[in-house]
Amino acid sequence: MGASGLGSSLANCINLSNLTLDLYLNQIGDEGASGLGSGLANCINLSNLILDLNGNKIGDEGASGLCSALANCINLSNLTLQFQSNQIGAMGASGLGSGLANCINLSNLTLKFYVNQIGDEGASGLGSGLANCINLSNLTLDLDGNKIGDEGASGLGSALANCINLSNLTLYLNDNKIGAMGASGLGSGLANCINLSNLTLGLRYNEIGAMGASGLGSGLANCIKLSNLTLDLTRNQIGAMGTSVLGSGLAKCINLSNLTLNLSLNDVSQKFKVVSKCLKSKRLVVFQKIF
């Protein structure tokens, strides 16, 4: 009744342009989330929405019901959705993607889904929606601990390839099941994001290996406007070859001024090769390496 009642009230606020709802650590569940969505569907003039539903026992049904409302909010330019520590799987994440597909005016988007179970199918479905958000300039996507493998990572990469206006991207895919193919797919997508100036990419505790690191490096080599890069590849079985090729790719990012590179818990016997290659950039001012 609580969240659904709130939704009923919001349905009358058709002139709302800015809305922040902080409902974390309650127990609104699927029914409450769907009821909230029904109300938001009437708020067609929303341009700024922040919704925190962290830790609310929301599953696929609730996430899909809530996010279907977003399809009506076509004037949204700034959106923050926090769904951390719920019970959302592939269907819920795909439902969010379907909703986002209509939000073509989005310029700033933050999605926090860490510690759910969206898997490959959910990541790909979410990516399909993001592919329509071609006006995005700032994107933060936190999908840590979601059982995402190669297929899901590649699907996200394909989506990013359409977001050619991105200038700031933060992508957390730590503690998933991403291998060489998935990392290479991400790299291919990033290669199209030629306007990126700030990138934070977290892939710690995956299994991308030397081939995955090479694919990432090849993709980043096209991001010639990058000025700030944070890359966390902790414990990924990269090895000397992967590190060397990664360094060659980063060396082509000629406008890098700040680089943070974490290669901890990898077998990097030639770690100084990547250092020397990166240091060749004359614009590099700050280089923090963690081995």
C-alpha positions, 0 to 999 in steps of 0.5 A: 500500500505504501509505495503504491499509494505514493504512486497514486499520488504522483499520478496527479502531479503531471507538471513535475519536472524534478523528482527525487525519491529515496526509498532504500532499505524498505520492503516495497517488493514487486507490487510496490515497485509496479504501483510506483511505476504506474504513478510515474507513467503519468509524469510525462514532463519529468526532466530530472529523476533520482530514484533510490530503491536499494535493498527492497526485495524487488524482483523481475516483475517489480523492476519491469513494471517500474521501468515500463513507466520510463517509456512514457517519460520521453522528456527525461534528460537526467536519470539516476536509478539505484537498484543495488542488492535486490533480486533482479534477473534477466527479465527485469534488466531487459525490461529496464532496457525497453523503458530506456529505449524511449528516453532518447533525450537522456544526456546523463544516466546513472544505473546501479545494479550491483549484486543482482543476477541479471546475467548475460541475457539481462546485460544484453537486454539492457544494452539494447535499450542503451543503444537508442540513447544516442544523446548520452554524454555522461553514463555511469553503469554499475553491474558488479557481481551480476554473473555476466559473461562474454555474451553480456559484456559483448552486448554492452559493448555493441550498445556503447558503439552507438553512444558516439556522443559519450564524453564521460563513462564509468563502467563497473563490471567487477566480479563477473565471469567475463573472458577474452571474448567479452573484454574484446567486445567491450573494446570494439564498442569503446573504439566507436566512442571517439569523443570520450574524455574521461573513462573509468573501467572496472574489470577486476576479478574476471578472466579476460586473459592476454587476448582480452587485454589485447582487445581492450588495448586495441579499442582504447587506441581509437579513443584519442580524446581520452584525457583521464583513464582509470583501468582496473584489471586486478586478477585477470590472468593477463600475463606479460603478453597481454600487458605489453599489447595493452601498453601499446594501445594506451600509448596511442591515447596521445592526449592522456594526462591522467592514468591509473592502471591497476594490474595487481594479482596478474602474472606480469613479469614484464610490468615495466614494459607497459610503464615505459610505453605509457610514459612515452606520452608527452602529455601524461602528467599523472601516472599511477601504476598498481602492480 
